[in-house]
Amino acid sequence: MVDQSRDSEGMLKRISQLARMLDGLPPDKAKALMKTLEERDPELAKKLAEGQFTFEDLRYADDRGMRALLQKVDRSRVRLALRGADDIVHQRFIDNLSKNAAAQLIDDIENTQPQRRSDVEAARADIMRQALQLKKDGALILQRPGSREEYV
């Protein structure tokens, strides 16, 4: 009998590896490959798109995209999602808020009781759904180090 949790972990690892391979392709080729995959296996395409872009990847989002994301998501979800987040990701959110909103968010985070990990992950998933849509629409751009696409 196959251990489903181990099988699931293996699938997630393979999807993550595939996502990183897609990141290494020229953007037009990656887009064409994803379009073909969406036609053949929409569920796998969705998982691959999600694996290609994680909450931690928001550190590479452009400022305009971050501001667009902050307009779409509820601040209480941001507060929750930032619990235990990487300092750089945390700062990317703060840097793209007004001074007053940033101060309020920092205060809220510091004065909030510990939260269940499942609630934090759900908030991050909500934010990532919005971010993924913005990325798909071209409103949020990731500028990862070593990416092939140049912006001038």
N, C-alpha and C positions, 0 to 999 in steps of 0.2 A: 504494500500500500504506500502511495506517495504522500509525503507530508505536504499539505496544501500551503501552509505558511512559508515553507522553504521554497516551494514551487513559485509562489507569488513573489517572494523576494527576488528570485532568479529572473522572473519576468520583468520586474521593475528595474533590475540592474541592466538587463539587455535593452530595455526601452531607453534608459538613461544613456547607455553607450551609443545607441542609434541616434539619439537626439544630439549628442556631442559630434557625431560624424556629420550629421546634417549641418551643424553650425560651421563645419569646415568647408562646406561646398559654397561655390559662388551663389549669391542670393537667387538668381534666376533659375538655376538648376535645382536648388533646394525647394523653391516654390513649385516648380513643375513636378518634382517627385512627390511632394505632399499632396498636390492636386490629384495625381494618379492614385495615391494611397487612399485619399478620401473617397474616391469613386469605387475602389475595390473593397476597402475595409474601413468604413467610417469610424468604428469604435477604436481600432488600432491607431488610426490617424489622430483621433482625439487624445488618446493616451500619449502618443508620441509628441504632440504639440504641447501637452501639459508637462511632459518630461523635459522638453526642450527649454522651458522657461519656468524657473522656480522663484519662490519668494526672495531668496538671496540674490537672484539675478537682478532685482530691482536696483541694486547698487550701480548697475551699468545703464540705467534708464536715463534718457535725456531729460533736462529740466522741464521742457514744455510738456512732455509726456507724463512726467510725475505730477505736474499741476493739473493736467487733464484727469488723471487718475484720482487725485485728491478731490476733485469736483464731483466725481461719480460715486465715491464710497462714503459711507456714513463714518463720522469721526469716531464714534464708539467702536466701530469695527477696526479702525486703524489703531486706536489705543490698545485694543485687545491683541491685535496681530503683532504689535511691536513688543509685547511682553517676551523677554528673553531673546529678542532679535539681535543679530549681529550689529555692532556699533555703527558700521558704515551704512547699513540699510536704514537703521534708525535715523542717522544724520541726514540721509537723502530725503526722508519724509519731512523732517524738521526744516531743512534748508528751503523747501518749496512751499512753506506756509508763511503767512504774514507773521510779523513779530508777535502780535497778540495771540494769534492762533497757535503758534509754536510754543509760546510760554504756557498757554492753557493746556496744550497736549502734554507737555513735559510735566506740568503739575499734576494732571490727571493720572499719568503713568506712575509717578512717584507715590501718589496717595491711593492707589488702587490695591486692594488686597490680592494675594496670590490667586491665580485663575487656573482652572483645569486645563491641562494640555490639550484635550480634545476641543475645548472652546477656542483656544488660541489657534489651533490648526484649522478649525472651521472658519474663523475670521480670515486667516491667511488664504484659504481656498476661495472665499468670497472675493477678496481683493484680487487674487490671481485670475479669476474668471473675467473680471472687469479689465485687468491689465492685458490679458490675452486678446480680448476683443479690441482694445485700443491698438495693440500691436498689429493685429490683423488688418485694422482699418488704416494703419500707417500713422496714427496719432501718437504712438509711443515707440521710440527707437532705442534698441539696446546697442551700446557701443562697447562691446566686450574687448578686452585687450587681445590683440592677435587676430581679430576678426578680419575677414578678407575684404569686406566692404569698407570703402573710405568715404568720409563725409568731408566736403570742403565748403 
